[in-house]
Amino acid sequence: MTDLRHPAWHPIASSEDLPFRHVYHGQLLGQEFAVWRADDGNVNVWENRCLHRGVRLSIGLNEGAELKCQYHGWRYANRSAGCTYIPAHPADAPARRITNRTFPAVESLGLVWSAMGDVAPFAPPLPEGNWLPLRPIPVNARPGAVLSALAAAREPESAVESLPPLGARLVLAGVEGKPAAFFVQPLDSGRAVIRGIVEAEPWEDRLSILHLFNERLSSLRREIEAQAALEEAPEPLVPVYEPVSVELSTMPDIRIGRQAKLRVRVARKWQAGADVTGLELAALEGHLPTFQPGAHIDLHLPNGLIRQYSITNGPGELLSYTIGVKREPESRGGSIAIAEELREGDVVAISEPRNNFPLRRDALRTILIAGGIGITPLLAMAKALHASRLPFELHVFARSPEHTAFADALDKLGQSVVRHIGLDPAGTAAEIERLVSGYGFARHLYVCGPGPMLDLVRRSAAAAGWPEEAVHFEYFKNVNEIDLSSTFTVELARSALTLTIPAGKSILEVMREAGVDAPSSCEQGACGTCLTTVIEGVPDHQDVYLNETERRSNTCMMTCVSRAKSERLVLDI
């Protein structure tokens, strides 16, 4: 009998089993699969379980770029199978570190092929052509017995051509000598599926062909199962499940550093708006890491500078990241280098994506307010909400139509996008007050743009009764004047270090000098990457990341700009 555990490519579905937004329940060698086609055409073959409670993903919801578990709403991204959203834990970590088990997938000859274990690259067993997939015939018998019965059922004058794995090219009578190929999909040690394909031109009567082969294969199945009933049933194969990850079982606070861990190619560079350069950064091979809407990357420029840019992609778009870079008149070298020096085809380094501006997807209504280049993180959020058919409004404020970045992408979001063009400060303030005037239960507000605009939205929302936890914001930079004149002591509880922070230096700088590897990104109190828990002491908050409630609690701070009002701080580092 054929060794079922030998790694090999097997057909597990036909292309017709994967209609629009469907999830197919497949099986191979005892292992269950969730098989689904994303809207971009990619076929995913995953272990058929949500990592939360083991619920089958084959009963989940195919949203086109993500697969959503119907039990607790966990979402997994096209291509990577990375978890993109946990309703009870919407922050970036640990969701993005949780990844379902994936299996290889190839679509060929009208069939979907997969394998378990390490296999050689897929090679089509037959030339591509007008192959018509037949109705799959499940058989309760050993796969080897099914293959033997198929070979014995051929016409005497027809040849049997061995086609690995577990396949034979056979010709059956009654279809004018049309070549047909049959493959045995081993579901388990005692169950199989006969998957056949037959050459048929588009103009032929395909229904008659399908009917004829279905009759013959159904008759063959009865013979095989009658013989199998006289034999002892084999022991079923036990599927191999990987243990639940440490990240999932402990839910740690995972921090993503700014190290240049990924190499990408500038696949496209274009003018995405007045003074805005669009960049498509493509993976050198495979796909890029999973991200959540609102995430950003550190782009390491050839001149040595590091700059942060939000990812504008929709969910499941992992072959490349798209970012927008506004050319600043007072550029310190970053935006000018991108606009004038970076070229298509250049290879640059980026960090893994991280997210300090996560999107909740359990709101009854979401309002997104973008000012200028602040559209970039909100565009990713709008794409995710649009793909999931969740109600939202995206309000874009720009000086002119030409200054509206990524206008083509906005057009695809339909009537959910409202453009506010050329408003003066008074008109902008009046429009924002109108937008935030109607707070209701389970509504969330997101805003990104210039600092004065964010301050205006936050003040207007507070006056309209929005609770702080429903207002989310991301500043480009910290416009506050940082006071570095104080001197104080910092104790690092986990590192067992006591440091003196002198005037003119930040906590982050002194920790690095002491050899403490602390995560950071913007280093101006805007992004939240260096957010640290305060165990004792009173921080002097000088960031623009924390809201007022978080500031008053004195339980956290930014080590890059904030200092101490007390003589001593104890930090959870």
C-alpha positions as CSV (number, residue, x, y, z in Angstrom):
1,M,0.0,0.0,0.0
2,T,1.2,3.5,-0.7
3,D,2.8,5.3,2.3
4,L,0.2,7.9,3.2
5,R,2.6,9.9,5.3
6,H,5.0,10.4,2.5
7,P,5.1,14.1,1.7
8,A,3.5,14.7,-1.7
9,W,1.2,17.0,-3.5
10,H,-2.5,16.0,-3.5
11,P,-5.6,17.6,-4.9
12,I,-7.8,18.7,-2.0
13,A,-10.5,20.7,-3.9
14,S,-11.5,21.9,-7.3
15,S,-11.4,25.5,-8.4
16,E,-15.2,25.4,-8.5
17,D,-15.3,24.6,-4.8
18,L,-14.1,28.1,-4.1
19,P,-16.7,30.6,-5.3
20,F,-16.8,34.2,-4.2
21,R,-16.5,34.7,-0.4
22,H,-16.8,31.0,0.3
23,V,-14.8,28.8,2.7
24,Y,-14.3,25.1,1.8
25,H,-13.8,22.3,4.3
26,G,-11.0,20.2,3.0
27,Q,-9.1,17.2,4.4
28,L,-5.9,15.4,3.7
29,L,-4.3,12.5,5.7
30,G,-6.5,13.2,8.7
31,Q,-5.8,16.9,8.8
32,E,-8.7,19.3,8.3
33,F,-8.3,22.4,6.1
34,A,-10.0,25.7,5.7
35,V,-9.6,26.5,2.0
36,W,-10.6,29.9,0.7
37,R,-9.9,32.3,-2.1
38,A,-9.3,35.9,-1.3
39,D,-10.6,38.7,-3.6
40,D,-7.1,39.1,-5.0
41,G,-7.2,35.5,-6.3
42,N,-4.9,34.0,-3.8
43,V,-5.9,30.6,-2.5
44,N,-5.3,30.0,1.2
45,V,-5.0,26.5,2.8
46,W,-5.0,26.8,6.6
47,E,-5.4,24.4,9.5
48,N,-9.1,24.4,10.2
49,R,-9.2,25.9,13.6
50,C,-9.3,29.3,15.2
51,L,-6.5,29.5,17.6
52,H,-8.7,30.9,20.3
53,R,-11.0,28.0,21.1
54,G,-10.4,25.6,18.2
55,V,-13.6,26.4,16.4
56,R,-13.5,25.4,12.7
57,L,-12.6,28.3,10.4
58,S,-14.5,26.5,7.6
59,I,-17.7,27.9,9.2
60,G,-16.1,31.3,9.4
61,L,-16.8,34.4,7.3
62,N,-14.7,35.1,4.1
63,E,-14.5,38.9,4.0
64,G,-12.3,38.9,0.8
65,A,-9.0,39.7,2.5
66,E,-9.5,38.3,6.0
67,L,-11.1,35.2,7.4
68,K,-13.3,35.9,10.5
69,C,-14.0,33.3,13.1
70,Q,-17.7,33.2,13.8
71,Y,-17.3,32.4,17.5
72,H,-15.4,35.3,19.0
73,G,-14.6,37.4,15.9
74,W,-10.9,36.8,15.6
75,R,-9.6,37.7,12.1
76,Y,-6.8,36.3,10.1
77,A,-5.1,37.9,7.1
78,N,-5.0,36.6,3.6
79,R,-1.6,35.0,2.7
80,S,0.0,35.2,6.2
81,A,-2.8,33.7,8.3
82,G,-1.6,36.3,10.9
83,C,-4.2,37.4,13.4
84,T,-5.3,41.0,12.6
85,Y,-7.9,41.6,15.3
86,I,-9.0,40.3,18.7
87,P,-12.2,42.1,19.8
88,A,-11.3,41.9,23.5
89,H,-7.7,43.1,22.8
90,P,-7.7,45.5,19.9
91,A,-4.2,46.8,20.4
92,D,-1.4,45.8,18.0
93,A,0.3,43.2,20.3
94,P,-0.1,40.4,20.8
95,A,-2.6,39.9,18.0
96,R,-0.2,40.4,15.1
97,R,2.2,37.7,16.6
98,I,-0.5,35.0,16.5
99,T,-0.4,33.1,13.3
100,N,-2.4,30.1,12.2
101,R,-0.7,27.1,10.6
102,T,-0.6,27.3,6.8
103,F,0.0,24.7,4.1
104,P,1.2,25.2,0.5
105,A,-1.4,25.8,-2.1
106,V,-1.2,25.6,-5.9
107,E,-4.1,25.9,-8.4
108,S,-3.6,23.8,-11.5
109,L,-5.7,21.7,-14.0
110,G,-8.8,23.1,-12.4
111,L,-7.8,21.6,-9.0
112,V,-6.4,23.0,-5.8
113,W,-3.3,21.1,-4.6
114,S,-1.7,21.0,-1.2
115,A,0.8,18.9,0.8
116,M,1.8,18.1,4.3
117,G,5.5,18.2,5.2
118,D,8.5,19.4,3.1
119,V,7.8,18.7,-0.6
120,A,9.5,19.6,-3.8
121,P,8.1,22.6,-5.8
122,F,4.8,21.7,-7.5
123,A,5.1,20.4,-11.1
124,P,1.9,19.9,-13.0
125,P,1.3,16.2,-13.7
126,L,-0.3,17.1,-17.0
127,P,-0.1,19.9,-19.5
128,E,-2.5,22.7,-18.9
129,G,-5.5,22.7,-21.2
130,N,-9.3,22.6,-21.3
131,W,-9.6,20.3,-18.3
132,L,-13.1,19.9,-16.9
133,P,-13.1,18.9,-13.2
134,L,-15.5,16.0,-12.5
135,R,-17.7,15.6,-9.4
136,P,-15.5,14.4,-6.5
137,I,-16.5,10.9,-5.4
138,P,-15.9,10.1,-1.7
139,V,-15.1,6.4,-1.1
140,N,-15.0,4.6,2.3
141,A,-12.0,2.4,1.5
142,R,-8.2,2.5,1.7
143,P,-6.7,5.0,-0.8
144,G,-4.4,2.3,-2.2
145,A,-7.5,0.0,-2.9
146,V,-9.2,2.9,-4.6
147,L,-6.2,3.5,-6.9
148,S,-6.0,-0.2,-7.8
149,A,-9.7,-0.3,-8.6
150,L,-9.4,2.7,-10.8
151,A,-6.5,1.1,-12.8
152,A,-8.5,-2.1,-13.2
153,A,-11.6,-0.2,-14.5
154,R,-9.8,1.1,-17.6
155,E,-10.7,-0.1,-21.0
156,P,-8.4,-3.0,-22.1
157,E,-6.9,-1.0,-25.0
158,S,-6.2,2.0,-22.8
159,A,-2.9,2.6,-21.1
160,V,-2.3,3.5,-17.5
161,E,0.2,6.3,-17.0
162,S,1.4,6.6,-13.5
163,L,1.0,10.2,-12.2
164,P,2.4,10.8,-8.7
165,P,1.0,11.1,-6.2
166,L,-1.6,8.3,-6.1
167,G,-2.8,9.1,-9.6
168,A,-3.3,7.4,-13.0
169,R,-4.1,8.7,-16.4
170,L,-7.0,6.5,-17.6
171,V,-9.4,6.4,-20.6
172,L,-13.0,5.2,-20.0
173,A,-15.3,4.2,-22.8
174,G,-18.3,6.2,-23.9
175,V,-16.7,9.6,-24.3
176,E,-15.2,9.1,-27.7
177,G,-11.8,8.3,-26.4
178,K,-11.4,11.4,-24.4
179,P,-8.4,11.4,-22.1
180,A,-9.2,11.6,-18.4
181,A,-7.0,11.7,-15.4
182,F,-7.9,10.5,-11.9
183,F,-6.3,11.3,-8.6
184,V,-6.9,9.7,-5.2
185,Q,-7.1,12.2,-2.4
186,P,-6.3,10.3,0.8
187,L,-8.7,11.8,3.4
188,D,-7.6,9.2,6.0
189,S,-6.2,5.7,6.2
190,G,-9.7,4.3,5.3
191,R,-11.3,7.1,3.3
192,A,-10.5,8.7,0.0
193,V,-11.9,10.9,-2.7
194,I,-11.6,10.3,-6.4
195,R,-10.9,13.5,-8.2
196,G,-11.1,13.4,-11.9
197,I,-10.5,15.8,-14.8
198,V,-11.4,15.2,-18.5
199,E,-10.5,17.1,-21.6
200,A,-13.5,19.0,-22.9
201,E,-13.7,22.0,-25.2
202,P,-15.8,24.9,-24.0
203,W,-18.4,24.4,-26.8
204,E,-19.0,20.7,-25.9
205,D,-22.0,19.4,-23.9
206,R,-20.2,19.4,-20.5
207,L,-23.3,18.4,-18.6
208,S,-23.5,15.1,-20.5
209,I,-19.8,14.5,-19.8
210,L,-20.3,15.1,-16.1
211,H,-23.3,12.9,-16.0
212,L,-21.6,10.0,-17.7
213,F,-18.5,10.0,-15.6
214,N,-20.6,10.4,-12.4
215,E,-22.6,7.3,-13.2
216,R,-19.5,5.2,-13.9
217,L,-17.5,6.4,-10.9
218,S,-20.5,6.0,-8.6
219,S,-20.9,2.4,-9.8
220,L,-17.1,1.9,-9.2
221,R,-17.5,3.3,-5.7
222,R,-20.2,0.7,-4.8
223,E,-17.9,-2.1,-5.9
224,I,-14.9,-0.7,-3.9
225,E,-16.9,-0.2,-0.8
226,A,-18.5,-3.7,-1.0
227,Q,-15.0,-5.2,-1.0
228,A,-13.8,-2.8,1.7
229,A,-16.7,-4.0,4.0
230,L,-15.2,-7.5,4.0
231,E,-11.8,-6.2,5.3
232,E,-10.7,-5.0,8.7
233,A,-10.9,-1.2,9.0
234,P,-7.5,0.4,9.3
235,E,-6.5,2.6,12.3
236,P,-7.5,6.2,11.5
237,L,-4.7,8.8,11.1
238,V,-4.3,11.2,14.0
239,P,-3.8,14.8,12.9
240,V,-0.8,16.7,14.2
241,Y,-1.7,20.0,15.9
242,E,0.9,22.5,16.8
243,P,0.7,23.7,20.4
244,V,-0.8,27.1,21.2
245,S,1.9,29.8,21.1
246,V,3.3,31.4,24.2
247,E,2.0,34.7,22.9
248,L,-1.5,33.4,22.8
249,S,-1.5,31.7,26.1
250,T,0.2,34.5,28.1
251,M,-0.9,37.6,26.1
252,P,2.4,39.5,26.9
253,D,2.9,43.2,26.0
254,I,5.0,42.6,22.9
255,R,7.1,45.6,21.8
256,I,8.4,45.9,18.2
257,G,11.7,47.6,17.8
258,R,12.8,49.9,15.0
259,Q,15.6,47.6,13.8
260,A,16.0,47.3,10.0
261,K,14.7,43.7,9.9
262,L,13.2,43.7,6.4
263,R,14.5,44.5,2.9
264,V,12.0,45.7,0.4
265,R,12.2,47.0,-3.2
266,V,10.7,50.3,-4.3
267,A,8.3,48.8,-6.8
268,R,6.6,52.1,-7.7
269,K,7.1,55.8,-7.0
270,W,4.5,58.3,-8.0
271,Q,3.0,61.7,-7.2
272,A,0.1,60.8,-4.8
273,G,-0.9,64.4,-4.3
274,A,0.6,67.9,-4.3
275,D,3.9,67.6,-2.4
276,V,3.1,64.0,-1.6
277,T,5.2,61.1,-2.9
278,G,3.6,57.6,-3.0
279,L,5.9,54.6,-2.5
280,E,5.1,51.0,-3.0
281,L,7.6,48.9,-1.1
282,A,7.4,45.3,-2.3
283,A,8.7,42.1,-0.6
284,L,11.8,40.7,-2.2
285,E,10.2,37.3,-1.9
286,G,7.0,35.9,-0.4
287,H,4.9,38.3,1.6
288,L,5.5,40.9,4.3
289,P,4.4,40.6,7.9
290,T,0.8,41.0,9.1
291,F,-0.3,44.4,10.2
292,Q,-3.4,46.1,11.7
293,P,-5.0,49.3,10.3
294,G,-3.2,52.3,11.7
295,A,0.2,50.6,11.7
296,H,3.4,52.3,10.6
297,I,7.0,51.3,9.7
298,D,10.4,52.8,10.2
299,L,12.0,53.5,6.8
300,H,15.8,53.4,6.9
301,L,17.0,55.9,4.2
302,P,20.3,55.6,2.3
303,N,21.5,58.8,4.0
304,G,21.3,57.1,7.4
305,L,18.1,58.8,8.5
306,I,15.1,56.9,9.9
307,R,11.6,58.1,9.4
308,Q,8.2,56.7,10.4
309,Y,5.4,56.3,7.8
310,S,1.9,54.8,8.1
311,I,0.8,51.9,5.9
312,T,-2.2,52.7,3.7
313,N,-2.9,49.1,2.7
314,G,-6.2,47.4,3.0
315,P,-6.5,44.1,5.0
316,G,-4.6,41.1,3.6
317,E,-2.5,43.2,1.1
318,L,0.9,41.8,2.1
319,L,2.9,41.6,-1.1
320,S,3.9,45.2,-0.6
321,Y,3.3,48.2,1.7
322,T,2.2,51.5,0.4
323,I,3.1,54.7,2.2
324,G,2.8,58.4,1.5
325,V,5.6,61.0,2.2
326,K,4.8,64.7,2.3
327,R,7.7,66.9,1.3
328,E,8.2,69.3,4.2
329,P,9.5,72.8,3.5
330,E,11.7,72.6,6.6
331,S,12.8,69.0,6.0
332,R,15.7,67.7,8.0
333,G,16.6,65.5,5.1
334,G,14.1,62.7,5.2
335,S,11.3,63.8,2.8
336,I,13.7,65.5,0.5
337,A,15.8,62.4,0.2
338,I,12.7,60.3,-0.7
339,A,11.4,62.9,-3.2
340,E,14.7,63.5,-4.9
341,E,17.1,60.6,-4.4
342,L,15.0,57.4,-3.9
343,R,14.3,55.6,-7.2
344,E,12.2,52.7,-8.4
345,G,14.1,49.5,-8.1
346,D,16.1,50.7,-5.1
347,V,16.3,48.2,-2.1
348,V,15.8,49.8,1.3
349,A,15.4,48.5,4.8
350,I,12.3,48.9,7.0
351,S,11.3,47.8,10.5
352,E,8.5,45.4,11.2
353,P,5.1,47.2,11.3
354,R,3.9,48.3,14.7
355,N,0.7,50.0,15.8
356,N,0.1,52.6,18.4
357,F,-3.1,53.8,16.7
358,P,-5.2,50.6,16.5
359,L,-8.7,50.4,15.1
360,R,-11.6,49.0,17.0
361,R,-14.0,47.1,14.8
362,D,-16.8,46.7,17.2
363,A,-18.2,50.2,17.0
364,L,-21.7,50.9,15.8
365,R,-20.3,53.8,13.8
366,T,-16.8,55.0,13.2
367,I,-15.9,58.6,12.3
368,L,-12.5,59.2,10.7
369,I,-11.1,62.7,10.3
370,A,-8.0,63.3,8.3
371,G,-6.1,66.5,7.8
372,G,-3.6,66.6,4.8
373,I,-1.1,63.7,4.9
374,G,-3.0,62.4,8.0
375,I,-5.0,60.5,5.5
376,T,-2.4,57.7,5.5
377,P,-3.3,55.7,8.6
378,L,-7.0,56.5,8.3
379,L,-7.1,55.2,4.7
380,A,-6.0,51.8,5.9
381,M,-8.8,51.9,8.6
382,A,-11.4,53.0,6.0
383,K,-10.4,50.1,3.7
384,A,-10.7,47.6,6.5
385,L,-14.1,48.9,7.5
386,H,-15.3,49.1,3.9
387,A,-14.2,45.5,3.3
388,S,-16.1,44.3,6.4
389,R,-19.2,46.4,5.5
390,L,-19.0,48.2,8.8
391,P,-20.5,51.7,8.9
392,F,-18.1,54.6,8.9
393,E,-17.5,58.1,7.6
394,L,-14.1,59.3,6.4
395,H,-13.9,63.1,6.4
396,V,-10.9,64.4,4.4
397,F,-9.7,68.1,4.9
398,A,-7.4,69.4,2.3
399,R,-6.4,72.8,0.8
400,S,-7.4,71.9,-2.7
401,P,-8.4,68.8,-4.8
402,E,-4.7,68.6,-5.8
403,H,-3.7,68.4,-2.2
404,T,-5.9,65.4,-1.5
405,A,-3.5,62.5,-1.3
406,F,-4.4,59.1,-2.6
407,A,-7.6,60.5,-4.3
408,D,-7.9,57.4,-6.5
409,A,-8.0,55.1,-3.4
410,L,-10.6,57.4,-1.8
411,D,-12.8,57.2,-4.9
412,K,-13.1,53.4,-4.4
413,L,-14.6,53.9,-0.9
414,G,-17.8,55.4,-2.3
415,Q,-20.2,57.6,-0.4
416,S,-18.5,57.0,2.9
417,V,-15.8,59.5,2.0
418,V,-16.6,63.3,2.4
419,R,-14.1,65.8,1.1
420,H,-13.8,69.2,2.8
421,I,-11.8,71.3,0.4
422,G,-10.4,74.8,0.9
423,L,-12.0,75.7,4.2
424,D,-10.5,78.5,6.3
425,P,-9.7,78.0,10.0
426,A,-13.2,79.2,11.0
427,G,-14.9,77.0,8.5
428,T,-12.8,74.0,9.5
429,A,-13.7,74.6,13.2
430,A,-17.4,74.9,12.4
431,E,-17.4,71.7,10.4
432,I,-15.5,69.7,13.0
433,E,-17.9,70.9,15.7
434,R,-20.8,69.7,13.5
435,L,-19.1,66.3,12.9
436,V,-18.6,65.5,16.5
437,S,-21.8,66.9,17.8
438,G,-23.8,63.7,17.8
439,Y,-22.0,61.3,20.2
440,G,-23.9,58.0,20.7
441,F,-23.3,54.7,22.4
442,A,-20.5,52.6,20.9
443,R,-19.2,55.2,18.5
444,H,-15.5,55.9,18.0
445,L,-13.7,58.9,16.6
446,Y,-10.2,58.7,15.0
447,V,-8.2,61.8,13.9
448,C,-4.8,62.3,12.3
449,G,-3.3,65.4,10.9
450,P,-1.5,68.7,11.9
451,G,-1.3,69.3,15.7
452,P,-3.6,72.3,15.8
453,M,-6.3,70.3,14.0
454,L,-6.0,67.4,16.4
455,D,-6.2,69.8,19.4
456,L,-9.3,71.3,17.9
457,V,-11.0,67.9,17.3
458,R,-10.2,66.7,20.8
459,R,-11.5,69.9,22.4
460,S,-14.7,69.8,20.3
461,A,-15.3,66.1,21.0
462,A,-14.8,66.7,24.8
463,A,-17.3,69.6,24.7
464,A,-19.8,67.4,22.8
465,G,-19.6,64.7,25.5
466,W,-17.3,62.1,23.8
467,P,-15.6,60.0,26.5
468,E,-11.8,60.0,26.2
469,E,-11.7,56.3,25.5
470,A,-13.8,56.8,22.3
471,V,-11.4,59.5,20.9
472,H,-8.3,58.1,19.2
473,F,-5.6,60.3,17.7
474,E,-2.1,60.2,16.2
475,Y,0.2,63.3,16.0
476,F,2.9,63.6,13.3
477,K,5.2,65.3,15.8
478,N,5.4,66.8,19.2
479,V,5.0,70.6,18.9
480,N,5.5,71.2,22.6
481,E,8.7,72.8,23.8
482,I,10.5,70.1,25.8
483,D,12.0,71.2,29.1
484,L,15.2,69.2,29.8
485,S,16.4,71.3,32.8
486,S,15.5,69.0,35.6
487,T,17.7,66.4,37.3
488,F,16.2,63.3,39.0
489,T,16.8,59.6,39.7
490,V,15.2,56.7,37.9
491,E,15.2,53.1,39.2
492,L,14.6,50.3,36.6
493,A,12.8,47.6,38.6
494,R,13.4,44.7,36.2
495,S,17.0,45.7,35.3
496,A,18.0,46.4,39.0
497,L,19.6,49.7,37.9
498,T,19.5,53.1,39.4
499,L,20.3,55.9,37.0
500,T,20.8,59.6,37.4
501,I,19.1,61.7,34.7
502,P,21.0,64.9,34.3
503,A,19.7,68.1,32.7
504,G,19.9,68.1,28.9
505,K,19.5,64.3,28.6
506,S,16.3,62.2,28.3
507,I,15.6,59.0,30.3
508,L,15.8,57.1,27.0
509,E,19.3,58.4,26.3
510,V,20.7,57.6,29.7
511,M,19.2,54.1,29.6
512,R,20.9,53.4,26.3
513,E,24.2,54.6,27.7
514,A,23.7,52.1,30.5
515,G,23.2,49.3,28.0
516,V,19.4,49.0,28.4
517,D,17.8,48.1,25.1
518,A,14.6,50.1,25.2
519,P,12.2,50.3,22.3
520,S,11.6,53.7,20.6
521,S,10.6,55.2,17.3
522,C,9.9,58.9,16.9
523,E,11.7,59.9,20.1
524,Q,9.6,63.1,20.4
525,G,6.7,61.8,22.4
526,A,4.2,61.4,19.5
527,C,4.2,57.7,18.6
528,G,3.9,55.8,22.0
529,T,6.5,53.2,21.2
530,C,8.5,54.0,24.4
531,L,5.4,53.9,26.6
532,T,6.5,52.6,30.0
533,T,4.7,51.7,33.2
534,V,5.4,53.9,36.2
535,I,5.5,52.0,39.5
536,E,6.4,54.9,41.8
537,G,6.8,58.6,41.5
538,V,5.1,61.5,39.6
539,P,6.0,61.9,35.9
540,D,6.3,65.3,34.2
541,H,4.4,64.5,31.0
542,Q,5.7,66.3,27.9
543,D,4.3,64.1,25.2
544,V,1.3,64.4,22.9
545,Y,0.4,60.7,22.9
546,L,-1.4,60.2,26.3
547,N,-4.9,61.5,26.9
548,E,-5.7,63.6,30.0
549,T,-7.0,60.6,32.0
550,E,-3.8,58.7,31.3
551,R,-1.7,61.7,32.3
552,R,-3.6,62.2,35.6
553,S,-3.3,58.5,36.5
554,N,0.5,58.8,36.6
555,T,0.8,55.1,35.8
556,C,2.7,55.4,32.5
557,M,5.0,57.8,30.7
558,M,7.1,58.3,27.6
559,T,10.8,57.9,28.3
560,C,11.9,59.8,25.2
561,V,10.6,63.3,26.3
562,S,8.9,63.1,29.7
563,R,10.7,63.6,33.0
564,A,9.9,63.6,36.7
565,K,8.1,66.0,39.1
566,S,9.2,63.9,42.0
567,E,12.9,63.3,42.9
568,R,12.6,59.7,42.0
569,L,10.8,57.5,39.5
570,V,10.5,53.7,39.6
571,L,9.8,52.3,36.1
572,D,8.8,48.8,35.0
573,I,11.9,48.2,32.9
